């Protein structure tokens, strides 16, 4: 039982307790989009990247606002 407690505390300290699958998924989608932008011709790269860069926190705030309507 003491070992279980120790493992739980170590996981919490290491950040295991703060894992957010939605944030991880969003960040993966952002990375994939950025990779696709890199494949675009130079003239289109800047336009492609304009849609890049919204933080997960900003996205989640907008999403929650839309759900409230």
HUCORBEL-V201634 format. One record per residue. RES is the residue in three letters. PHI is phi as a letter, one per 20 degrees, with the letter a starting at -180 (999 if undefined). PSI is psi in radians with two decimals (* if undefined). Layout:
BEGIN
res=RES phi=PHI psi=PSI
res=RES phi=PHI psi=PSI
END
This chain:
BEGIN
res=UNK phi=999 psi=-0.67
res=UNK phi=f psi=-0.64
res=UNK phi=f psi=-0.68
res=UNK phi=f psi=-0.75
res=UNK phi=f psi=-0.77
res=UNK phi=f psi=-0.74
res=UNK phi=f psi=-0.74
res=UNK phi=f psi=-0.75
res=UNK phi=f psi=-0.75
res=UNK phi=f psi=-0.70
res=UNK phi=f psi=-0.73
res=UNK phi=f psi=-0.78
res=UNK phi=f psi=-0.67
res=UNK phi=f psi=-0.17
res=UNK phi=o psi=0.11
res=UNK phi=f psi=-0.56
res=UNK phi=f psi=-0.25
res=UNK phi=d psi=0.23
res=UNK phi=f psi=2.24
res=UNK phi=c psi=1.82
res=UNK phi=f psi=-0.54
res=UNK phi=f psi=-0.75
res=UNK phi=f psi=-0.74
res=UNK phi=f psi=-0.76
res=UNK phi=f psi=-0.75
res=UNK phi=f psi=-0.80
res=UNK phi=f psi=-0.63
res=UNK phi=f psi=-0.72
res=UNK phi=f psi=-0.70
res=UNK phi=f psi=-0.76
res=UNK phi=f psi=-0.71
res=UNK phi=f psi=-0.73
res=UNK phi=f psi=-0.75
res=UNK phi=f psi=-0.69
res=UNK phi=f psi=-0.70
res=UNK phi=f psi=-0.64
res=UNK phi=f psi=-0.65
res=UNK phi=f psi=-0.45
res=UNK phi=e psi=-0.25
res=UNK phi=f psi=2.72
res=UNK phi=g psi=2.63
res=UNK phi=g psi=-0.64
res=UNK phi=f psi=-0.48
res=UNK phi=e psi=-0.19
res=UNK phi=g psi=-0.85
res=UNK phi=f psi=-0.76
res=UNK phi=f psi=-0.70
res=UNK phi=f psi=-0.74
res=UNK phi=f psi=-0.26
res=UNK phi=g psi=-0.55
res=UNK phi=e psi=-0.04
res=UNK phi=e psi=2.61
res=UNK phi=o psi=-0.14
res=UNK phi=f psi=2.23
res=UNK phi=f psi=2.77
res=UNK phi=f psi=-0.67
res=UNK phi=f psi=-0.75
res=UNK phi=f psi=-0.76
res=UNK phi=g psi=-0.81
res=UNK phi=f psi=-0.66
res=UNK phi=f psi=-0.82
res=UNK phi=f psi=-0.68
res=UNK phi=f psi=-0.76
res=UNK phi=f psi=-0.69
res=UNK phi=f psi=-0.71
res=UNK phi=f psi=-0.64
res=UNK phi=f psi=-0.47
res=UNK phi=f psi=-0.39
res=UNK phi=f psi=*
END
